Amino acid sequence: MTLPANDAFSLGLAHDQSRRSRTPSIPRRSSSPKILFSSSSPSPLPPGMSPKRAHRRKHSSNHHTIRSDSIQELVEEADIRSRTSSLSPKRKSKHGRSDSTPNAPSPQSNGVYKPNANTIDWEVPRKALHSSIGFLTIYLYTSDGDPQHVIVALSSALAVMIPIDILRLRYPSLEHAFEKCVGIFMRDSEKKTSNGVIWYILGVSTVLVALPLDIAVVSVLILSWADTAASTFGRLYGSRTPRLPKRLFGLFPLAPRKSLAGFTAASLTGAAIAMGFWTFLAPARENGLTWTWQDGVSQNFIGGAPGSSPVFAGWLGLLTIGVVAGLVTGIAEALDLGGMDDNLSLPIIAGGCLYGLFKVLGWLGKMLA
């Protein structure tokens, strides 16, 4: 039986393709398909087939041959790439784990790519808002702002925010609208629990009501700046420094996620805040100061007679304040108080310890006089 020229040529290509698939795959320079050439003389049509149908048969046969050859070349290239990637060594990360792309996104089972777990979330909007309260506090203090007006404003804000927080936790639609407005300032853990701003306002209001104004201002500055410094440096250098122990002196429980880097940053920031405030900012108000450079601890604060000798004045008193304020800030920021928000605990603990420090310094001054 005589085969048409085109069909014979196609069979020859298919036979050559099967031989090529049994031989080892060789890298190809390009994956361009082969071009089939037809014979110069037209092939005779089979009996009972129209010329139009024969043309369709010829076109489909050529298309099938080209597509099969292209698929075979793609399979060969994939085989070569898989062998090359398996032979190439993977890079080692600093923790000893093999990682070809350390910062690449990790694929999930549902096909969605999410950021690597090692990516640091700096919480820039939240920290900017957190730190701005300190500058506002300094402005109000140096401009002779009335602390009673600040307390009224904070209480009014609480009266609005607490009902909103209760409603958003009960109604998902309100929660969705709330996150659209202020979600950039919230942590993921706060989206299902109470908002951290409420605890922030409660902490600030408590120290303004219960403590002398200068100690209250230092407590707010410690909350605003020392907490931010501990979080920033803890995330930046926490993996390079050891973790803090579970308990300090066997008594105070510390949060397991706290590091030495964050503790050091909080302590240094707290010391700098206390020393800088009572050196440069406190003299902006002449009355009601707990400590001054010339007189030390105020006689009115410790109940002494006016005109008594200075008590822990000058560098001795300033260094004592700085060391105690730094240690108290670092410890208070790292404490684990059963889930209590540090926006509430940090200013209260720091302010209470400073208040106690001045009482002890005044008592020691009387004993040594």
Steps between C-alpha positions, in 0.01 A plus 500: 500500500635841410494761782467867425821690519389714792383201707823314436700800607293533821550133582870540451507790745299305758738203464797733542332655803461161674867423436600837640293444820699183576835676473639717785362852500741764368461870574356688208584854407141597426158346523382620159289241317618328184365624169347236282543522125252349258597340175490704185256269328151478641408162640209311350176520695352183648186377325184677617680788686443857399799736460376718790487202739842386390639846575355486854653155556836622382488810724400306815775241441767770472368682807501180707859425400622849591318499834634154594853606418465820705367310801792256478751785498335662803515170689870467419575855618310444825697180556829686452398780738392258770831315484694829507309636800546175694874509443544868597583548875256696714616791705517466875331753721663640810307250711636203306184432300522455127327783323535574134312832532505615863253783464274347237131467570393156615230322295188393682289195436224702338737656248514842667847637569547665838805685640768304675455458874839669553374828352495775764182700544624841612150639575606845379158675527441359848846600626468847348174556687650350817801731492308813404324499838835572666556815293146616572561444871817711494318780318217505754744498792727776373206721396350487850210284394254412771516126579135509605400593147706208368330262742156622392591455133630149558194405704273626221694293247456192718127563528477481121752225426388238752143468362636492143741224598223295658275538196769413246580178683135399486414600142732388217375771263599771748833325557565505125423875481716567808798318349463697178532824697772423757618150408852620415552590867382163633679171546340179381450390861298815572247435225326239713566655841494845656682780324843595637417871481250455783772361727733779390251768604425321827871483587560866421190613690595296806845653541370852436242460777708311758855639469672840512503667160872465428503128589183449295657667196811282525276193523316599182828564318627157607182342365525691175870464420650218707232253394556594135878465535468157663272376223716640219839379623354172620378422149821628343758328724294261713603195298869581565469533877391247763147484631419630845448239776150384583519668840706789629654434842264203520205733567398708199369308195635627169337465162657216297532708183717770664870518411808660648509750212151629579570510873820700445329746265216558746738548793724749320202693367335516842821627663549764229139618535519543877839672502417724204162604638615605847806673351349698211118482496396504867632855564240625249259487795625662818248357743402149591826326407596180678873540434725784390870522425571755774280371783467131422180338628239761580444567870129534435498152350674336795340719767821674605540851630557771237863607468642164599820373346474353148417131482664304215553809286732538200666211324446255785126538491481513119703182451297322766178599324637388162615157619178421685279632221689295242478172693135554588414578137675192364344266756150651476505474120602132512260389774232243424203591720254240384408663172472857634576752227834676553341829393325487837766335717813681375414861599344395831796283604761752381324796664436313824862391529627854436262631763635243746857586403458866594342401829797272579749770394328752726507258793869422442573872479345556839693210648831627361441868589 
